[in-house]
Amino acid sequence: MSLQVERRATRRLKIGKLHMGGAYPVLVQSMNSRPARDVEGNLEELKRLAEAGCELSRLAVPSADSLPAFKAIADQSPMPLVADIHFDWKLALGAIEAGAAALRLNPGNIRDKSGLRQVAREAKAQGIPIRVGVNAGSLSPEILNRFGRPTAEALKYSALEAANLLEAEGFDDICLSVKASHAPLMIEANQLLAQACDYPLHLGLTEAGTPKRGAIKSATALAPLLLAGIGDTIRVSLTADPVEEVKAAWTILESLGLRQRSAQLISCPGCGRTAVDIRPLAQAVDQYLEDLNQPLTIAVMGCAVNGPGEAREADLGLAGGQGEYLLFAKGRPLYKVPEDQALACLKQEIAKLLEKK
């Protein structure tokens, strides 16, 4: 069931074949973990990312000698590839020539303003959007001196200062990003930025952590903004295989009702009323659904209290009884099955439902 969130009105960007901003769906992105010189490794990773639902990925370009490999990867990438540039504005020019679909620049560590202006002119000529990415840990010395420390106002100021420099060159295909590893700071900075401009915003909690903690921290940071209509693209930054970032991002969007790509599981925790072993069944169903890229909702409930009534929106579900389960569809009972046959029967009904669809 889709949540009707009133999206913040923004400018629209085109990144390769993708559209961002305005009323377009919130895009899911990640970042390649392989060095740019590893062409085959990056292409294999991009393939896995695409299969997981990633729509946009970023690749670090640390030096000029990585540009030929970047070009080879961009030419074969299954999704638009963003060149991640730090320190040297000349690498941005090289990345544009190498086929980058967009650039990510950090104004905190690119000090040559004349170089940034040249990048803006070339990006405009080639129709290449620029994401201005500001991190709390890499603000320029001038901004830190002005604000004293990385505050929400400092992050907003840094992003808008860079955007103004680009706009002075007639360039306005801009996405802004202000990130921090502290959720309240990241939330406040994006709220301020959303009030101050109409650029599309990329959301993310930087250095969120390992998969379990990082996904939870990211969800707490992203949810308030997304539900307020703020955010046009997201990344969940995890110390893990980037495919895990994509799965976490989709789970967040699907949990908020903003997008749906995969099957969703509703399952109760079980309690003293539960007369079946619900936990292993719920885990088995969850594992089965993980690779089922269909917009279905499946329920596994422990008893009549948390049964068809509470999960009436589910396409299919199981509600536990005394050594058996009731199989139901959209809250309507279908038939009862023994506990040891519940998973097999549920899979059969899912297959029938998909065949009808």
N, C-alpha and C positions, 0 to 999 in steps of 0.2 A: 504494500500500500504506500503510495507516494505522498510525501509530506509537501504541502503547499507553502514553501518558504518564499517570501518576497525578496528576490535577489537584488542586491545593490546594483544600481545602474552604472555601467562602466563603458569605456571605449572598448572596441572589439579589435582583436589581433588575429592574424592568420599566420600560423607556424607550419610550414609545409602544407599538408592538406587539412590540418586541424584548425578549428576556430576556438578562440578563447575570449571570455568576457561577455558582457551583455546577458542574454538569456541562454547562452550555450551551457551545456552541462559542465560541472566541475571536473576538470581533467585530473587524471592520476599520473604522476610521474615518479621517476626514480633516478639513480645515478649509477653508471657503470663502475664496477669495482676493479676492473683490470686496467693495467697501464695502457696508454694510447698505442704504444708500439705493438701490442699483442692483438693483431688484427683478427685472427681466428678466434681467440678467446673472447674478444668483445662481441663478435658476431654471434657466437654461441650464446653468450649471456643475453644479448638483445633478443634473440629468438625465444629464450625462456621467459624473459620479461614480457614480451608481447603475448605469449601464451597465457601468462598470469593476469593479463589485463592492463599492462602498462601502456600508456598512450604517448609518452614523451620521455626521453632519457637524456641525461647530461654526461658528457665525457670530458675529463680533465685534459687540458692542453698545456703542459708545463713548460715546453720549450719548442723552438722552431723545428728541431729535428723530429718532433712527433707529428708534424702537420701532414706529411705524406701518408702516414698510417691513418690519421684522422680522415683524410679524404677517402681512402680505401674503405673504411668502415662506414662513413656517411653514404657512400655510393650504394652500399648493399644493405643498409639498415632497414628493418621492417617498420621503423617509426621515425619521425623527425628527431634529429640529433642536435643537441645544444652544446656548443663549445663553452667550456668553463674556463674563464680567463682570470688570472691574477697577475698583478705586478707590472706586466709588460703589455702595453696597448698594441704594440706591433703584432703580437700573437693574435689579437682579435682580427686585424686585417688579413692575416694569413689564414685564419679559420674561415672567414667569409669566402676567400678565394678557394678554400678546400671544400666548400659545399655545406657549411653549417646552416641548419635551418633557423637557428637563433643563436644569440650570444648571451652569456651570463657574465656580467662585469661587477667587480667589487670596488666601489669608489673609495673605500677605506685604504686600499693598498695600491691603487693606480694614481700616482701623484701628478703625472704629466697631463695637465688640463688641455693643452694644445693637441696632444695625442688623442685624448678622448673626443675632442671635436672632430678630428680627422676620421675617427671610427664612426661617429654619428653620420658624417657626410657619406661615407662609403656604404654604411648599412642602409641609409635612405635610398641610395642609388640602386642597391641590389634587392630592396624589399625585405631586409632581414630584421626581425624584431630584436629588441635588447631587453633582457631582464636585469634590472639594477638590484643586486643582492647585497643587503647590508646585514652584517652579523654583529651582535653585541661584543664579540671578542676581537673584532678587527676594525673598530672605528678609527678614523684618522686622528692623529695627535691634536690637530686644531679643534676638532669637535669634542674630544675628551677634555681639552683645556677649557672650552666654553661651558660645557655642562657638568664637568667635574667627575662624571662616571657614566657608564652606559645606562642611560635612562630611556624611558619610552619616547620622551620628547627628542632626545639625542638621535635615536634610531629614525624617527620620522624626519627630523631635520636633514640627516645625512642622505636619506633616500630622495627627498624632494630637491635637495641641492643638486644632486647628480642629474635628476630628471630635468631640472631647469637648464642645466648646462647643455643637455642633449636637445632640448626644445629650442634653445637659442640658435641651433644649427638647422632648424626647421624639421627636426626629427621628433615624431610623437608615437611611434610604434613601440610603446614602453610598457613593461610589466614591472611592478615593484614588489620587493620582498624584504621584510624586516624580521629577522629571526633572533632567538635567544634560546638558551638551554633551560631557562626558568619560565614556566608556563604563564604566570601572571604578568611578567614583563612582556612576553611575546603577545599576549592577548591585548594588553593596553596599547602597545605600540601599533598594532594593526587597527584597533578601534580609532586611534588618533589619525592614522593615515587614511582610513576609509572616509573620515569626515573632511579631510583636507584636500582630496583629489578625486578624480574619476578614472584613474588608471586601474586596470585589472590587477589583482593581488595574488601572489603565490604564497601559500601558507605552509608553515612547517616549524616544528620544534627542533632546533639543531642539536646534534649530539644527544639524542633522546635516550640512548642506552641499548641494552640487550633486548631481544625480542619481547619478552614478557613485560618487563618494566617500561621499555621504550614505547610499546604499543599503548599501554595504559596512559602514560604521561602524554603521549601525542593526542590521544582521544580527548583527554581533559582540556588540552589547549585548543584543539581544532573545533570541537563541538560547539562551544558558545559562539564562536565567530561564524561558523557555517549556518547555524540556526538563526543568526541575525542577518543572514544574506550576504555575509562578507566572505570573500574567497572565490577564486576562479580556477585555481589549480592547487593541488596539495602533494606534499611528499612526507612520508613517515620515515625519518632518518634513524635507521637501526644498525647496531653493530652485528650485522648478519648478512647472509646472502641477500642481495637486493630484491630477489623475488619475494622474500618475506615482507619487505617494505610495501610492495604492491598489494599483497594479500591483506595486510593490515589496513592500508588506505581504503581498499574496497569495503572491508568490514565496517569501517567507520562511516563511509558514505551510505552503505546499505542499512546500517543500524539507525541512521538518521532519516531514512526514507528519501534520500536525495537522488540516489541512483540504485539500480539493481542489475547485477550481471550474473550472479551465481545463486545456487540454492541456499536458502536460509533455514537454520534449525532453531526451533523453539523447544526447549526442554526444561522441565521443572527440576528442582534440586532433590526431590524425594524427601519423605518425612515418615513419621510413625504410622501413617495410614497406608503407605506404599507396601503392597503385597507381592511385588515383583522386583527383580534385580535391575533397576532402571539404568544405573550408571554405565555398565558395560554396553548395554543396548544403545544408549545415547551416544557413546563414544564411537561405536561401530557405525551408526547412522551418519554421524558427523564426518567420519573418514570416508564413507561412501559418497557423501555429497560434495566433498572438497573439490573433486575434479569434474563435478557435474555442472558445467557452465550453462545452467538453465534457470530462468527467473521463477523458481518454485519456493514455497514455504512449507516445510515439513515439521510436524510436532511429535515429540515423544514426552508423554505426560504420565505421571505416576499413579493417578487414581481418578475417581469420578469427580472430585473437587476441582482438580486442575486437569480437566479432561476436555471433551469436545466443546463445551461451552466457552471455556477460557481461551481455547485455541481455535475458535470457529473460523478465523480468517485463514487458517492453514489450508493449503491445497489437499494435503493428506496428513493423517496423524494416527498415533497409537496411544490409547489410554489404558493403563494397567488395571487389572482386577485381581482375583485370587488365582494366581498361576496362569493367567491368560491376559490377552490384550484385546481391546475393542479397536478395530480399524475404522476410521471415519474420514470423511471428505467434506471440507467446508462446514464442519460441525454436524454433518449428517452421518449417523451410524451406518456402516456397511455390513460388517460381520465380525465375529469373534474368532481369534486364533490362539492356539497354545503358545505359551511363552517362548518355547524353543523354536517356533516357526515364525515368530513376529517379524524378524528382519527379512527373511526370504519373501514373505507375503507383501511386506511394504515395498520391497524392490520390484516385485511383479506389478503392483499397482502404480508405482512411479513410471515403469516402462509403458504401461497401458495409457497413462495420462500423457506422456510425451508423444506417444504414437498418435493420439487424438489431436494434439496440438500441431 
